[in-house]
Amino acid sequence: MILKPYQLSKIVEKNSNFFLFYGQNEGHKNEAIQQILNMDFTKNIFKYEEDEIFKNYNNFISEISNKSFFDDKKIIIISRVSEKIYSLIDDVMDKDIEDIKIIINSKPLDKKSKLRSNFEKEKKLVCIAFYDDNSTTLANLANKFFLENKIPISREILNHLVERCRGDRMNLKNEISKIEVFLKDKKKISLNEILKLTNLAENYSFSELADACLSKNKKKTLLIINENNFSSEDCVAILRIFLTKAKRIFALKTMENGNMNIDECLSNYKPPIFWKDKEIVRQQINNWSIEKISKLIIFINDLELLIKKNSLISVNLLNDFILSQFETNN
């Protein structure tokens, strides 16, 4: 059965338990999942990747067939899927389990996909495509926030805000969260304040740079450096992203040293690590000891002060820092 994202309320009417969410719009998918939770389910979410399930397939089927596993209603989200995941849906449907919803989170699927075709044709299954947001959709989402908070906003400000989010709903939500904090004791915001408060669209690639470097992916790190022309202001922003990610590695290493395995660390970390980021974070955990990441955090703090005092050579200082992470003693 094919539904549009705005038709999610029909899930209750159809009493559907199996969903295929496909497409690249992860921000919209997250909103849809939250909407399902708000309908009838608790916030107990179990997240798996396809290979995790098929490595222990019989155990997985046994667990979800065990009523005690579902003392309350639960949602299972399965990511990084292939066409073979449909065999799982077939098996679970045969079990006639009521207190469970399974969401298959897939990349874009073409019309030839058997997985997509089966979900579209079967009445007990729900298939929803999540396409990229356009500027109009993002502007409407932003405008809704300002209207609900009774904050006057110009079209120029809306356009700048949308432009800086690079067509990504999750980026927009992150920026609105910062604006919401800024407006706590205020009733208006200027274009100049928006420009200072929000990230440049390019800044979202800074996260990729930090991830590549901290996971010791030298080839990708060099590619990002060579394809960007960083300014002295960029250097501070990049370092702060490095610092945030380094602190996350430190926290995860601490959890690991407390006798948790890596999968438990990734699942229990707050705020939650999204499934598509788990593999690169896993690499980072394996690449750093708690002693080395502690030293790195101290070094980043010192480097930020040095860069602020030496803006003329800030890019050189940043590049030296990044390249030093690939030296053999690191």
C-alpha positions as CSV (number, residue, x, y, z in Angstrom):
1,M,0.0,0.0,0.0
2,I,1.4,3.4,-1.0
3,L,1.0,6.3,1.3
4,K,2.3,9.9,1.2
5,P,4.2,11.2,4.3
6,Y,1.2,13.5,5.1
7,Q,-1.1,10.4,5.2
8,L,0.6,8.8,8.2
9,S,-2.5,9.2,10.3
10,K,-4.1,6.5,8.1
11,I,-1.6,4.0,9.8
12,V,-3.9,3.8,12.8
13,E,-7.0,3.2,10.5
14,K,-5.2,0.5,8.5
15,N,-3.7,-1.1,11.6
16,S,-0.4,-1.5,9.7
17,N,2.6,-2.9,11.4
18,F,5.2,-3.0,8.5
19,F,6.6,0.1,6.8
20,L,9.1,0.7,4.1
21,F,10.6,4.3,4.3
22,Y,12.8,4.9,1.3
23,G,14.7,7.9,0.0
24,Q,17.4,10.2,1.2
25,N,15.4,12.6,3.3
26,E,16.4,11.3,6.8
27,G,15.1,14.4,8.5
28,H,11.6,13.7,7.2
29,K,11.9,10.0,8.0
30,N,12.7,10.9,11.6
31,E,9.7,13.1,11.8
32,A,7.5,10.3,10.5
33,I,8.9,7.9,13.1
34,Q,8.2,10.4,15.8
35,Q,4.6,10.8,14.5
36,I,4.1,7.0,14.7
37,L,5.4,7.0,18.3
38,N,3.0,9.8,19.2
39,M,0.1,7.8,17.8
40,D,0.1,4.7,19.9
41,F,3.6,3.6,20.9
42,T,6.0,4.2,23.7
43,K,9.5,5.6,23.0
44,N,11.0,2.2,23.1
45,I,12.9,1.9,19.9
46,F,15.1,-1.0,18.9
47,K,17.5,-0.2,16.1
48,Y,19.3,-2.8,13.9
49,E,21.2,-3.0,10.7
50,E,20.3,-5.8,8.3
51,D,23.5,-7.7,8.7
52,E,23.1,-7.7,12.5
53,I,19.8,-9.5,12.1
54,F,20.8,-12.0,9.6
55,K,23.9,-13.0,11.6
56,N,21.6,-14.1,14.4
57,Y,18.4,-14.6,12.5
58,N,16.8,-17.4,14.5
59,N,17.5,-15.6,17.8
60,F,15.9,-12.4,16.4
61,I,12.8,-14.2,15.3
62,S,12.6,-16.0,18.6
63,E,12.8,-12.8,20.6
64,I,10.1,-10.9,18.7
65,S,7.9,-14.0,18.9
66,N,8.3,-14.0,22.7
67,K,5.4,-11.9,24.2
68,S,7.5,-11.0,27.2
69,F,9.8,-9.0,24.8
70,F,6.8,-6.8,24.2
71,D,5.7,-5.8,27.7
72,D,4.8,-2.5,26.0
73,K,4.4,-1.7,22.3
74,K,7.7,-1.4,20.5
75,I,9.2,-0.2,17.2
76,I,12.0,-1.9,15.4
77,I,13.9,0.1,12.9
78,I,16.1,-1.8,10.4
79,S,18.7,0.2,8.4
80,R,21.3,-0.5,5.7
81,V,18.9,-3.0,4.0
82,S,19.0,-5.0,0.8
83,E,16.3,-6.8,-1.1
84,K,16.6,-9.9,1.0
85,I,15.1,-8.1,4.0
86,Y,11.7,-9.0,2.6
87,S,12.2,-12.6,3.7
88,L,12.2,-11.3,7.3
89,I,8.9,-9.4,6.8
90,D,7.4,-12.6,5.4
91,D,8.4,-14.6,8.4
92,V,7.2,-12.0,10.9
93,M,3.9,-11.6,9.2
94,D,3.3,-15.3,9.7
95,K,3.8,-14.8,13.4
96,D,0.8,-12.4,13.6
97,I,2.5,-10.2,16.2
98,E,0.3,-7.2,17.1
99,D,2.4,-5.1,19.5
100,I,5.2,-4.3,17.1
101,K,5.9,-2.0,14.2
102,I,8.8,-2.7,11.9
103,I,10.2,0.1,9.9
104,I,12.6,-0.6,7.0
105,N,14.8,2.4,6.4
106,S,16.1,2.2,2.9
107,K,18.1,4.3,0.5
108,P,16.3,5.4,-2.7
109,L,14.7,2.5,-4.5
110,D,13.9,2.4,-8.2
111,K,10.6,1.0,-9.6
112,K,12.3,-2.3,-10.5
113,S,13.0,-3.0,-6.8
114,K,11.3,-6.1,-5.6
115,L,11.3,-4.8,-2.0
116,R,9.5,-1.6,-3.1
117,S,7.1,-3.5,-5.4
118,N,6.1,-5.9,-2.7
119,F,5.4,-3.2,-0.2
120,E,3.4,-1.2,-2.7
121,K,1.2,-4.1,-3.7
122,E,0.5,-5.8,-0.4
123,K,-2.4,-4.3,1.6
124,K,-0.9,-5.1,5.0
125,L,2.4,-3.3,4.2
126,V,2.9,0.5,3.9
127,C,5.4,2.0,1.5
128,I,6.3,5.7,1.8
129,A,8.8,7.6,-0.3
130,F,10.7,10.5,1.3
131,Y,12.0,12.8,-1.4
132,D,14.4,15.8,-0.9
133,D,12.7,18.9,0.4
134,N,12.6,21.9,-1.9
135,S,13.0,25.5,-0.8
136,T,9.3,26.1,-0.6
137,T,8.8,23.2,1.8
138,L,11.7,24.3,4.0
139,A,10.5,27.9,4.0
140,N,7.0,26.8,5.1
141,L,8.5,24.7,7.9
142,A,10.6,27.6,9.1
143,N,7.7,30.1,8.8
144,K,5.5,27.7,10.9
145,F,8.0,27.9,13.7
146,F,8.0,31.7,13.7
147,L,4.2,31.9,13.5
148,E,3.7,29.5,16.4
149,N,6.1,31.6,18.5
150,K,4.6,34.9,17.3
151,I,7.9,36.1,16.0
152,P,7.7,38.6,13.1
153,I,9.9,37.4,10.2
154,S,10.6,38.8,6.8
155,R,10.7,36.9,3.5
156,E,14.4,37.9,3.2
157,I,15.2,36.3,6.5
158,L,13.3,33.1,5.6
159,N,15.2,32.9,2.3
160,H,18.6,33.4,4.0
161,L,17.7,30.7,6.6
162,V,16.6,28.2,3.9
163,E,19.6,29.0,1.7
164,R,22.0,28.2,4.6
165,C,20.5,24.8,5.2
166,R,21.4,23.4,1.8
167,G,18.0,21.8,1.2
168,D,18.3,19.6,4.3
169,R,15.4,19.4,6.8
170,M,17.7,18.2,9.5
171,N,20.0,21.2,9.0
172,L,17.0,23.5,9.2
173,K,15.8,21.9,12.5
174,N,19.3,22.3,14.0
175,E,19.3,26.0,13.1
176,I,15.8,26.5,14.4
177,S,16.8,25.0,17.7
178,K,19.6,27.5,18.0
179,I,17.2,30.4,17.1
180,E,14.7,29.1,19.7
181,V,17.3,29.3,22.4
182,F,18.4,32.8,21.3
183,L,14.8,34.0,21.3
184,K,14.1,32.7,24.9
185,D,13.8,36.3,26.2
186,K,13.2,38.1,22.9
187,K,10.3,38.7,20.6
188,K,12.1,39.5,17.4
189,I,15.3,38.7,15.5
190,S,17.1,40.6,12.8
191,L,18.7,39.4,9.6
192,N,22.2,40.2,11.0
193,E,21.5,38.1,14.0
194,I,20.3,35.2,11.8
195,L,23.5,35.4,9.8
196,K,25.7,35.4,12.9
197,L,23.7,32.6,14.6
198,T,23.3,30.1,11.8
199,N,25.9,28.1,10.1
200,L,27.0,28.7,6.5
201,A,25.8,25.8,4.3
202,E,29.4,24.8,3.6
203,N,30.0,24.3,7.3
204,Y,28.1,21.0,7.2
205,S,31.0,19.6,5.2
206,F,33.3,20.5,8.2
207,S,31.7,17.5,10.0
208,E,32.8,15.2,7.2
209,L,36.3,16.5,7.5
210,A,36.4,15.9,11.2
211,D,34.9,12.4,10.8
212,A,37.4,11.4,8.1
213,C,40.4,12.7,10.1
214,L,39.3,11.1,13.4
215,S,38.6,7.8,11.6
216,K,42.1,8.0,10.1
217,N,40.8,8.1,6.5
218,K,43.7,10.0,5.0
219,K,42.6,9.8,1.4
220,K,39.2,11.4,2.1
221,T,40.7,13.9,4.5
222,L,43.1,15.2,1.9
223,L,40.3,15.3,-0.7
224,I,38.1,17.5,1.5
225,I,41.1,19.8,2.3
226,N,42.0,20.1,-1.4
227,E,38.4,20.8,-2.5
228,N,37.8,23.6,0.1
229,N,39.3,27.0,0.5
230,F,39.0,27.5,4.3
231,S,39.1,31.0,5.8
232,S,40.5,32.0,9.2
233,E,36.9,32.1,10.5
234,D,36.3,28.5,9.2
235,C,39.3,27.3,11.2
236,V,37.7,28.0,14.5
237,A,34.4,26.4,13.4
238,I,36.2,23.3,12.2
239,L,38.1,23.0,15.5
240,R,35.0,23.2,17.5
241,I,33.5,20.4,15.4
242,F,36.6,18.4,16.0
243,L,36.3,19.1,19.8
244,T,32.7,17.9,19.9
245,K,33.5,14.7,18.1
246,A,36.6,14.1,20.2
247,K,34.6,14.4,23.4
248,R,32.1,11.9,22.0
249,I,34.9,9.5,21.4
250,F,36.2,10.0,24.9
251,A,32.8,9.3,26.4
252,L,32.4,6.2,24.2
253,K,35.9,4.9,25.2
254,T,35.0,5.5,28.8
255,M,31.9,3.4,28.4
256,E,33.9,0.7,26.6
257,N,36.4,0.6,29.4
258,G,33.5,0.0,31.8
259,N,33.1,-3.4,30.2
260,M,30.6,-2.5,27.5
261,N,31.1,-3.8,23.9
262,I,31.2,-1.3,21.1
263,D,27.6,-2.1,20.0
264,E,26.3,-1.4,23.5
265,C,28.3,1.8,23.6
266,L,26.8,3.0,20.4
267,S,23.3,2.1,21.4
268,N,23.4,3.6,24.9
269,Y,25.2,6.9,24.0
270,K,23.1,10.1,24.4
271,P,22.2,11.9,22.3
272,P,21.6,8.9,20.1
273,I,24.0,8.2,17.2
274,F,22.0,7.9,14.0
275,W,22.4,4.6,12.2
276,K,24.2,6.0,9.2
277,D,26.9,7.5,11.4
278,K,27.5,4.3,13.5
279,E,30.1,2.7,11.3
280,I,32.4,5.8,11.2
281,V,32.0,6.3,14.9
282,R,32.9,2.6,15.4
283,Q,36.1,3.2,13.4
284,Q,36.9,6.2,15.6
285,I,36.5,4.2,18.8
286,N,38.8,1.5,17.4
287,N,41.4,4.1,16.3
288,W,41.8,6.0,19.6
289,S,42.8,5.0,23.1
290,I,41.3,7.0,26.0
291,E,44.8,8.4,26.7
292,K,45.3,9.7,23.2
293,I,41.9,11.2,22.8
294,S,42.3,13.0,26.1
295,K,45.5,14.5,24.9
296,L,43.8,15.5,21.6
297,I,41.0,17.3,23.4
298,I,43.6,19.3,25.4
299,F,45.5,20.1,22.2
300,I,42.4,21.2,20.3
301,N,41.6,23.7,23.1
302,D,45.1,25.1,23.0
303,L,45.1,25.2,19.2
304,E,42.0,27.3,19.1
305,L,43.6,29.9,21.3
306,L,46.7,29.9,19.2
307,I,44.6,30.3,16.0
308,K,42.7,33.2,17.4
309,K,45.9,35.0,18.2
310,N,47.5,34.2,14.8
311,S,44.7,34.6,12.3
312,L,47.1,35.2,9.4
313,I,48.5,31.7,9.7
314,S,45.4,30.0,11.0
315,V,44.8,27.9,7.9
316,N,48.4,26.6,8.0
317,L,48.0,25.8,11.7
318,L,44.8,23.9,11.1
319,N,46.3,22.0,8.1
320,D,49.4,21.1,10.2
321,F,47.1,19.8,13.0
322,I,45.0,17.7,10.6
323,L,48.0,16.2,8.8
324,S,49.7,15.4,12.1
325,Q,46.9,13.0,12.9
326,F,48.3,10.6,10.3
327,E,51.8,10.5,11.7
328,T,52.8,7.0,12.9
329,N,53.1,8.1,16.6
330,N,49.4,9.2,16.7
